């Protein structure tokens, strides 16, 4: 414990464990490890258990194009800040792979959309979802968490206002909740979400990253 391990090849027992805990073969695990190491070769060569920052991981091209990229990293990061070691990165790539089953993907998608972590997707969560989806269209602007919250609370003018007014946003949110809220309690539970997503033909394709 506490000692750095260089980027030596994983031994057979370690690869067997990774294979048992993910949806990857041992060959695929090694490929994911290679991609992880490429994000900061010097750091990982010095210590294969090193933690990469969220900013470093966001350089992964396959992840960079996803509008929920920051939120995805936060959900799969043990610390909740988007920083990851290889094992956390491997789990993320496994769950986002084409091999992960639908129910597993739905579980993680629910966590990604449940921004406040209260076990339901409510109006404030859906406001965040809309902001993440709209963000790439804001003249290429990338809003950080505090800026995004300011727009939601209408505390500052933004190009977002030109795309979607507050009443329009509320109409969208109300429609989504009405369509998915099976027990009419005003929020989307995991069961509501699972039922809704299982009927969406494009869900599996949209919740996938291929390295």
C-alpha positions as a printed NumPy array, in Angstrom:
array([[  0.   ,   0.   ,   0.   ],
       [  1.203,   3.5  ,  -0.764],
       [  3.878,   2.316,  -3.208],
       [  3.664,   3.322,  -6.848],
       [  3.458,   0.509,  -9.372],
       [  4.919,   1.103, -12.79 ],
       [  2.967,   0.343, -15.94 ],
       [  3.892,  -3.327, -15.916],
       [  1.638,  -5.707, -17.8  ],
       [ -1.254,  -7.03 , -15.782],
       [ -0.737, -10.605, -14.706],
       [ -3.174, -13.375, -15.541],
       [ -5.018, -13.248, -12.22 ],
       [ -5.609,  -9.506, -12.546],
       [ -6.891,  -9.885, -16.092],
       [ -9.142, -12.742, -15.004],
       [-10.617, -10.507, -12.293],
       [-11.181,  -7.602, -14.687],
       [-12.869,  -9.974, -17.123],
       [-15.137, -11.325, -14.386],
       [-16.13 ,  -7.829, -13.216],
       [-16.8  ,  -6.275, -16.631],
       [-18.345,  -7.114, -19.976],
       [-14.906,  -7.18 , -21.617],
       [-12.565,  -9.954, -22.643],
       [ -8.988,  -9.841, -21.39 ],
       [ -7.834,  -8.547, -24.762],
       [-10.39 ,  -5.744, -24.571],
       [ -9.322,  -4.891, -21.016],
       [ -5.75 ,  -4.405, -22.239],
       [ -6.99 ,  -2.21 , -25.077],
       [ -8.93 ,  -0.017, -22.634],
       [ -5.846,   0.204, -20.403],
       [ -3.789,   1.344, -23.387],
       [ -6.295,   4.09 , -24.175],
       [ -6.368,   5.169, -20.528],
       [ -2.574,   5.349, -20.395],
       [ -2.495,   7.402, -23.6  ],
       [ -4.308,  10.236, -21.82 ],
       [ -1.23 ,  10.869, -19.658],
       [  1.563,   8.396, -20.544],
       [  4.086,   9.88 , -18.141],
       [  1.795,   9.677, -15.126],
       [  0.578,   6.132, -15.852],
       [  4.068,   4.865, -16.716],
       [  5.237,   6.052, -13.301],
       [  2.223,   4.579, -11.5  ],
       [ -0.405,   2.475, -13.248],
       [ -2.769,   3.086, -10.294],
       [ -2.532,   6.857, -10.745],
       [ -5.71 ,   8.936, -10.868],
       [ -6.322,  11.011, -13.99 ],
       [ -8.212,  14.274, -13.702],
       [-11.553,  14.908, -15.35 ],
       [ -9.864,  17.369, -17.691],
       [ -7.392,  14.712, -18.811],
       [-10.083,  12.095, -19.422],
       [-12.191,  14.554, -21.408],
       [ -9.449,  14.49 , -24.071],
       [-10.713,  11.042, -25.055],
       [-12.218,  11.762, -28.514],
       [-15.042,   9.231, -28.166],
       [-16.158,  10.907, -24.938],
       [-15.585,  14.519, -25.945],
       [-18.514,  14.552, -28.379],
       [-21.054,  13.415, -25.757],
       [-23.094,  16.329, -24.338],
       [-23.24 ,  14.561, -20.959],
       [-19.495,  13.881, -20.842],
       [-18.842,  15.748, -17.58 ],
       [-21.834,  14.217, -15.863],
       [-20.877,  10.713, -17.032],
       [-17.415,  11.09 , -15.516],
       [-18.851,  12.365, -12.246],
       [-21.22 ,   9.388, -11.929],
       [-18.526,   6.78 , -12.587],
       [-15.929,   8.526, -10.431],
       [-15.779,   7.216,  -6.856],
       [-15.074,  10.738,  -5.607],
       [-17.902,  12.198,  -7.691],
       [-15.601,  14.81 ,  -9.235],
       [-14.834,  13.083, -12.535],
       [-11.31 ,  12.019, -11.576],
       [-10.633,   8.311, -12.119],
       [ -8.099,   5.554, -11.777],
       [ -7.988,   2.762, -14.324],
       [-10.482,   0.512, -12.567],
       [-13.119,   3.26 , -12.508],
       [-12.379,   4.109, -16.145],
       [-12.687,   0.43 , -17.08 ],
       [-16.066,   0.16 , -15.346],
       [-17.294,   3.228, -17.216],
       [-16.139,   1.905, -20.574],
       [-17.681,  -1.499, -19.82 ],
       [-21.078,  -0.038, -18.959],
       [-20.989,   2.212, -22.029],
       [-19.938,  -0.625, -24.347],
       [-22.268,  -2.422, -26.728],
       [-21.919,  -5.547, -24.566],
       [-23.608,  -4.065, -21.489],
       [-27.25 ,  -5.182, -21.108],
       [-30.141,  -2.761, -21.429],
       [-31.083,  -2.794, -17.729],
       [-27.533,  -1.956, -16.666],
       [-27.419,   0.974, -19.097],
       [-30.781,   2.222, -17.85 ],
       [-29.522,   2.092, -14.254],
       [-26.52 ,   4.276, -15.031],
       [-28.498,   6.604, -17.307],
       [-30.908,   7.197, -14.421],
       [-27.996,   8.124, -12.148],
       [-26.665,  10.513, -14.783],
       [-30.03 ,  12.29 , -15.085],
       [-30.633,  12.316, -11.301],
       [-28.412,  15.352, -10.738],
       [-29.353,  15.961,  -7.11 ],
       [-29.047,  12.28 ,  -6.197],
       [-32.413,  12.021,  -4.464],
       [-33.459,   8.847,  -6.275],
       [-35.952,  10.598,  -8.557],
       [-35.757,  12.671, -11.714],
       [-37.598,  15.876, -10.884],
       [-38.101,  19.259, -12.538],
       [-34.687,  20.605, -11.496],
       [-32.988,  17.473, -12.862],
       [-34.756,  17.867, -16.206],
       [-33.683,  21.516, -16.346],
       [-30.097,  20.304, -16.111],
       [-30.728,  17.664, -18.79 ],
       [-32.05 ,  20.312, -21.171],
       [-29.034,  22.511, -20.503],
       [-26.627,  19.669, -21.269],
       [-28.458,  18.859, -24.492],
       [-28.633,  22.505, -25.58 ],
       [-25.076,  23.396, -24.608],
       [-23.363,  22.318, -27.879],
       [-25.661,  24.647, -29.805],
       [-24.669,  27.705, -27.779],
       [-22.147,  28.861, -30.364],
       [-19.802,  26.152, -29.168],
       [-19.921,  27.494, -25.609],
       [-19.084,  25.152, -22.756],
       [-20.827,  26.136, -19.556],
       [-19.426,  25.02 , -16.23 ],
       [-21.677,  23.859, -13.402],
       [-22.124,  27.272, -11.747],
       [-22.77 ,  29.007, -15.083],
       [-25.318,  26.377, -16.064],
       [-27.137,  26.819, -12.753],
       [-27.189,  30.607, -13.219],
       [-28.885,  30.185, -16.581],
       [-31.439,  27.818, -15.066],
       [-32.207,  30.287, -12.275],
       [-32.393,  33.112, -14.86 ],
       [-29.705,  35.085, -13.016],
       [-27.928,  36.27 , -16.142],
       [-28.587,  36.844, -19.819],
       [-27.372,  34.101, -22.119],
       [-27.579,  33.031, -25.728],
       [-29.593,  30.154, -24.266],
       [-32.469,  32.609, -23.785],
       [-32.636,  33.059, -27.546],
       [-33.075,  29.316, -28.042],
       [-35.528,  28.42 , -25.287],
       [-37.555,  30.663, -23.006],
       [-38.368,  29.748, -19.419],
       [-42.035,  28.991, -20.246],
       [-40.923,  26.797, -23.167],
       [-38.547,  24.898, -20.91 ],
       [-41.283,  24.376, -18.333],
       [-43.631,  23.083, -21.046],
       [-41.029,  20.53 , -22.161],
       [-40.403,  19.411, -18.589],
       [-44.128,  19.084, -17.863],
       [-44.634,  17.007, -21.008],
       [-41.74 ,  14.663, -20.17 ],
       [-42.986,  14.107, -16.621],
       [-46.57 ,  13.535, -17.773],
       [-45.427,  10.949, -20.322],
       [-43.148,   8.995, -17.957],
       [-44.721,   9.436, -14.512],
       [-46.829,   6.279, -14.24 ],
       [-47.985,   6.827, -10.639],
       [-48.718,  10.552, -11.053],
       [-46.574,  11.676,  -8.116],
       [-44.964,  14.521, -10.074],
       [-41.498,  12.945, -10.407],
       [-39.908,  10.177, -12.481],
       [-38.924,   7.183, -10.365],
       [-36.441,   4.549, -11.479],
       [-39.321,   2.235, -12.426],
       [-40.94 ,   5.047, -14.437],
       [-37.627,   5.699, -16.174],
       [-36.945,   2.015, -16.839],
       [-40.388,   1.556, -18.346],
       [-39.987,   4.609, -20.577],
       [-36.451,   3.875, -21.756],
       [-37.126,   0.21 , -22.477],
       [-39.543,   1.371, -25.191],
       [-37.062,   3.768, -26.785],
       [-35.505,   2.062, -29.813],
       [-32.557,   4.47 , -29.969],
       [-31.625,   4.372, -26.287],
       [-28.961,   1.644, -26.513],
       [-27.263,   3.394, -29.416],
       [-27.242,   6.772, -27.681],
       [-25.801,   5.337, -24.445],
       [-22.752,   3.732, -26.038],
       [-19.073,   4.533, -26.489],
       [-16.846,   2.336, -28.631],
       [-13.087,   2.61 , -28.153]])
